[in-house]
Amino acid sequence: MVGLTLIPAGMNLAVCLDGTLPGYHLHRGFGSGANSWLIQLEGGGWCNSIRTCVYRKTTRRGSSRYMEKQLAFTGILSNRAEENPDFYNWNRVKVRYCDGASFLGDSENKAAQLQFRGQRIWVAAMQDLMSKGMRNAHQALLSGCSAGGLATILHCDEFSELFPRTTKVKCLSDAGLFLDSLDVAGVRTLRNMYSGVVSLQGVGKNLPRVCTNHLDPTLCFFPQHIIASVKTPLFILNAAYDSWQIQSSLAPPSADPHGLWNDCRKNNARCNPSQIQFLQGFRNRMLRTVRRFSMSKANGMFINSCFAHCQTERQDTWFADDSPVIRNKAIALAVGDWYFGRSAARAVDCAYPCDQTCHNLVFK
């Protein structure tokens, strides 16, 4: 269990949605890892309206008042070699997520008493960690899952610029490859949601200029328009049938008034052939999205044909006896091989249902 450290950055308006201080959990490295740093950005969706952001203030995702004071570090954050072979003795940090815009907003709504300060939280957290020894890092890895995986892509080059050229810096996005897809009713549900996030929270000015100079800011919140231009080596880990995207972007209840997707949405074993065919189309789009990105030898990827979401933080999917594998290689080993340059790291699974090693998520 690792304790919560609050960041004394209220002066810079680096605060959660409700004005409380942001925070992180830091577990110090040791031995050969004492000068290596792993930063994990927490995920947890977004808020795209006054109503959803006001609600979020009453949860750990909008206020440090409700955050757990101690967190278990598992998977990529574990300090045991048998659970985390390459990063177990690094300085490992989990940055808590309490802004609702993937650490990118900078705005406020005084009437609703909402502070949208994700970008300032990002800067304050990095400054605080630099002062605690990260400035001496020989190697660093920025990672994150879900909304934190998206934040990792969007902040990757910024992270790299914190360090001298002699520091090895790379980024790992887990379940952050959110696609701008049509849902089962032909509506761009996720784009509509992102549009609210970007406009409400003032995200546009903090998105990579290389994208916003020719595309609408909402489109630049989608990784598909960013990944090929990230200069820092980037690893994309994603389930080809991302369970969050199935539930919230592809087949949300709003697009399925008759409940035809109710069973399939919760359990892939209950999808009918036409639903599977629709999901195969999503996988094909994902593979097309990463094609150009994957041509760079510096980049890595692991796209497994599972119904999952976030595979680095769970021990059973990161590194265990029965972890998901592609060509007999577990995720932890694929990421380590890529980070340390031990071998090529571009693994793409065959299509569902061929992979028998998946830990598919089933929802009640």
C-alpha positions in Angstrom: 0.0 0.0 0.0 1.4 3.4 -1.0 0.3 6.6 0.6 -1.2 9.7 -1.1 0.9 12.9 -1.4 -1.0 16.1 -2.0 0.7 18.6 -4.3 0.9 22.0 -2.7 0.1 23.8 -5.9 -3.1 25.7 -5.1 -1.3 29.0 -5.7 -0.9 28.1 -9.4 -4.6 27.0 -9.5 -3.5 23.4 -10.0 -6.6 22.0 -8.3 -9.2 19.3 -8.7 -12.7 20.1 -10.0 -13.9 21.1 -6.5 -10.8 23.2 -5.7 -9.0 20.6 -3.5 -5.3 19.8 -4.0 -4.4 17.2 -6.5 -2.1 14.3 -5.6 0.0 11.2 -6.4 1.3 8.1 -4.8 5.1 7.6 -5.0 7.0 4.4 -4.2 10.7 4.9 -4.2 13.0 2.9 -6.4 16.0 0.9 -5.2 19.2 -0.7 -6.4 19.8 -0.5 -10.1 16.4 1.3 -10.5 17.1 4.2 -8.1 17.5 6.7 -11.0 14.7 5.3 -13.2 11.1 6.7 -13.1 7.8 5.3 -14.1 4.8 7.7 -14.1 1.3 6.2 -14.4 -1.5 8.6 -15.2 -4.8 7.4 -13.6 -7.8 7.0 -15.9 -11.5 7.3 -15.3 -13.5 8.8 -18.1 -14.3 12.4 -18.7 -17.0 15.0 -17.8 -18.5 16.9 -20.7 -21.2 19.0 -19.1 -21.8 21.2 -16.0 -24.1 18.4 -14.7 -21.6 15.6 -15.1 -18.7 17.7 -13.8 -20.7 18.8 -10.7 -21.5 15.2 -10.0 -17.9 14.3 -10.4 -16.9 16.7 -7.7 -18.5 14.3 -5.2 -16.2 11.4 -6.2 -12.5 10.6 -6.1 -12.3 11.6 -9.8 -13.2 15.2 -9.0 -11.9 15.8 -5.5 -8.9 14.6 -3.4 -11.4 14.6 -0.4 -12.7 11.3 -1.7 -9.4 9.7 -2.9 -8.1 6.6 -1.2 -5.3 7.6 1.1 -3.5 4.3 0.3 -3.4 2.4 -3.0 -2.1 -1.1 -3.8 0.6 -1.0 -6.4 0.1 -4.0 -8.8 1.0 -4.9 -12.3 3.3 -2.4 -13.9 3.5 -0.6 -10.5 4.5 -3.7 -8.5 7.8 -3.7 -6.6 8.2 -7.5 -7.0 10.4 -8.8 -9.7 8.2 -11.9 -10.2 5.2 -9.6 -10.9 7.0 -6.8 -12.8 10.3 -8.0 -14.2 11.6 -4.8 -15.8 10.3 -2.0 -13.7 9.9 -3.4 -10.2 12.8 -1.4 -8.7 12.1 1.9 -10.4 10.6 4.9 -8.7 6.9 4.2 -9.5 4.3 7.0 -9.4 0.5 7.0 -9.8 -0.8 10.5 -10.5 -4.4 10.8 -9.5 -7.0 12.0 -12.0 -9.4 14.6 -10.7 -10.0 17.0 -13.6 -12.2 15.1 -16.0 -10.3 16.1 -19.2 -7.3 13.8 -19.4 -5.0 16.4 -17.6 -5.6 18.9 -20.4 -8.2 21.5 -19.5 -7.6 25.1 -18.3 -10.8 27.0 -17.6 -13.4 27.5 -14.9 -17.1 27.9 -14.3 -17.6 30.2 -11.4 -21.4 29.8 -11.2 -21.1 26.0 -10.8 -17.9 26.3 -8.7 -15.9 24.2 -11.1 -12.2 24.4 -11.7 -11.0 22.8 -15.0 -7.3 22.7 -14.3 -6.0 19.4 -15.7 -3.1 21.0 -17.6 -2.0 22.8 -14.4 -2.2 19.6 -12.4 0.0 17.9 -15.0 2.6 20.7 -14.8 2.5 20.9 -11.0 2.8 17.1 -10.6 5.8 17.0 -12.9 7.5 19.9 -11.2 7.0 18.3 -7.8 8.4 15.0 -9.0 11.4 16.7 -10.6 12.2 18.3 -7.3 12.0 14.8 -5.6 14.7 13.3 -7.8 13.1 12.8 -11.2 15.4 15.5 -12.7 18.3 13.0 -12.2 16.5 10.2 -14.1 18.7 8.1 -16.4 15.5 6.6 -17.9 11.8 7.4 -17.7 8.5 6.0 -18.9 5.2 7.9 -18.9 2.3 5.5 -18.9 -1.4 5.6 -18.2 -4.6 3.7 -18.8 -7.9 4.7 -20.5 -8.3 8.5 -20.0 -4.8 8.3 -18.6 -3.7 6.4 -21.7 -5.1 9.2 -23.9 -3.3 11.8 -21.6 -0.1 9.8 -22.1 -0.3 10.2 -25.9 -1.2 13.9 -25.7 1.5 14.8 -23.1 4.2 12.4 -24.3 6.4 14.9 -26.1 5.9 17.4 -23.2 7.1 14.8 -20.8 10.2 14.1 -23.0 11.1 17.8 -23.0 11.4 17.8 -19.2 14.7 15.8 -19.5 18.1 16.3 -21.1 18.7 14.4 -24.4 20.9 11.9 -22.5 17.8 10.5 -20.6 16.0 7.6 -22.2 12.4 8.7 -22.3 9.5 6.7 -23.8 5.7 6.5 -23.4 3.2 3.7 -23.0 -0.5 4.1 -23.7 -2.7 1.4 -22.3 -6.3 1.3 -23.6 -6.0 4.9 -24.7 -6.6 4.4 -28.4 -10.2 5.8 -28.5 -11.5 5.8 -32.1 -13.8 8.4 -33.7 -16.3 5.7 -34.6 -20.0 5.5 -35.7 -22.1 3.7 -33.1 -24.7 1.0 -34.0 -27.2 3.8 -34.8 -24.8 5.6 -37.1 -24.1 8.4 -34.6 -20.7 9.6 -33.5 -21.5 9.3 -29.8 -17.9 9.6 -28.6 -17.1 12.6 -30.8 -20.2 14.3 -29.4 -19.0 13.6 -25.8 -15.4 14.8 -26.6 -16.8 18.0 -28.1 -18.4 18.8 -24.7 -15.2 18.0 -22.8 -13.0 20.1 -25.1 -15.3 23.2 -25.2 -16.3 23.1 -21.6 -12.9 22.6 -20.1 -10.8 24.8 -22.5 -8.8 21.9 -23.8 -8.1 23.2 -27.3 -5.2 25.5 -26.4 -3.3 22.6 -24.7 -3.6 20.1 -27.6 -0.6 19.5 -29.9 -0.4 22.4 -32.4 0.7 20.0 -35.1 -2.9 18.8 -35.1 -4.9 21.9 -34.1 -3.3 24.0 -36.9 -5.3 22.0 -39.4 -8.1 20.1 -37.5 -10.9 21.0 -35.2 -9.7 20.7 -31.5 -12.3 17.9 -30.8 -10.8 15.8 -33.5 -7.3 16.4 -32.0 -8.6 14.8 -28.7 -8.7 11.6 -30.7 -5.3 9.8 -30.8 -5.7 8.7 -34.4 -4.9 12.3 -35.5 -1.9 12.5 -33.1 0.0 9.2 -32.8 1.9 9.4 -36.1 3.3 12.8 -35.2 4.5 12.0 -31.6 8.3 12.4 -31.7 9.0 10.4 -28.5 9.0 6.6 -28.8 5.5 5.4 -28.0 4.0 2.0 -27.3 0.3 1.4 -27.9 -1.3 -1.4 -25.9 -5.0 -2.0 -26.7 -7.6 -4.7 -26.8 -8.9 -4.9 -30.4 -12.4 -5.2 -28.9 -12.0 -2.6 -26.2 -14.8 -3.3 -23.7 -15.2 0.4 -22.7 -15.5 1.5 -26.3 -18.1 -1.3 -27.0 -20.2 -0.2 -24.0 -19.8 3.6 -24.3 -18.9 4.5 -27.9 -20.0 1.6 -30.2 -23.2 0.3 -28.6 -24.2 2.7 -25.9 -27.8 2.4 -24.5 -28.6 5.7 -26.3 -27.9 4.0 -29.7 -29.7 0.8 -28.7 -33.3 1.8 -27.6 -34.6 -1.8 -28.1 -31.7 -3.4 -26.1 -30.6 -5.6 -28.9 -27.0 -5.2 -27.7 -27.7 -5.6 -24.0 -26.2 -9.1 -23.8 -23.4 -8.6 -26.2 -22.3 -5.4 -24.5 -21.7 -7.2 -21.3 -20.4 -10.5 -22.4 -18.8 -11.3 -25.8 -19.9 -14.9 -25.6 -23.5 -13.7 -26.0 -22.9 -11.7 -29.2 -24.7 -12.9 -32.4 -22.8 -13.3 -35.7 -23.9 -9.9 -37.1 -22.7 -8.2 -33.8 -19.4 -9.9 -34.1 -19.1 -8.8 -37.7 -19.7 -5.2 -36.6 -17.0 -5.6 -33.9 -14.6 -7.0 -36.5 -15.1 -3.8 -38.5 -14.0 -1.9 -35.4 -10.9 -4.0 -35.1 -10.1 -3.4 -38.7 -10.4 0.3 -38.2 -8.1 0.1 -35.2 -5.5 -1.7 -37.3 -5.7 0.8 -40.1 -5.3 3.6 -37.5 -2.0 2.3 -36.3 -0.5 1.3 -39.7 1.5 4.5 -40.3 2.4 4.7 -36.6 3.8 1.2 -36.6 6.2 1.9 -39.5 8.5 3.7 -37.1 11.0 1.3 -35.6 11.0 3.4 -32.4 7.4 2.6 -31.7 5.9 -0.5 -30.3 2.4 -2.1 -30.1 0.5 -5.0 -28.6 -3.0 -5.3 -30.0 -4.6 -8.4 -28.6 -8.0 -9.7 -29.7 -9.6 -9.6 -26.3 -12.7 -7.9 -24.8 -10.7 -6.0 -22.2 -9.8 -2.5 -21.0 -6.6 -1.5 -19.1 -4.2 -4.4 -19.0 -1.1 -2.9 -17.4 -2.4 -2.2 -13.9 -4.0 -5.6 -13.3 -1.6 -8.3 -12.2 -3.4 -11.1 -14.0 -3.1 -9.3 -17.4 0.3 -7.7 -17.0 2.4 -10.6 -15.9 1.1 -13.9 -14.4 1.2 -17.6 -15.2 -1.9 -17.3 -17.3 -1.5 -13.8 -18.7 -2.7 -12.9 -22.2 0.0 -13.5 -24.8 0.7 -12.9 -28.4 3.1 -15.5 -29.9 3.8 -16.7 -26.4 4.9 -13.3 -25.1 3.1 -11.6 -22.2 2.4 -7.9 -22.2 5.1 -7.1 -19.5 7.8 -8.8 -21.6 6.6 -7.1 -24.8 6.8 -3.7 -23.2 10.2 -4.4 -21.6 11.6 -5.7 -24.9 10.5 -2.5 -26.6 11.7 -0.2 -23.8 15.2 -1.7 -23.6 15.5 -2.5 -27.3 15.9 -6.2 -26.7 13.7 -7.2 -29.7 11.1 -5.8 -32.1 7.8 -5.1 -30.4 5.0 -4.9 -32.8 2.6 -7.7 -32.0 -0.9 -7.9 -33.6 -3.2 -10.8 -32.7 -5.3 -12.8 -35.1 -9.0 -11.9 -35.1 -11.5 -13.1 -32.5 -12.1 -15.9 -31.5 -8.6 -17.3 -32.1 -6.9 -16.1 -28.9 -7.5 -18.5 -26.0 -5.3 -16.5 -23.5 -7.6 -13.5 -23.2 -9.0 -12.4 -19.8 -12.3 -11.1 -21.3 -14.3 -8.8 -19.1 -17.8 -9.9 -18.3 -20.2 -7.4 -16.8 -23.2 -8.1 -14.6 
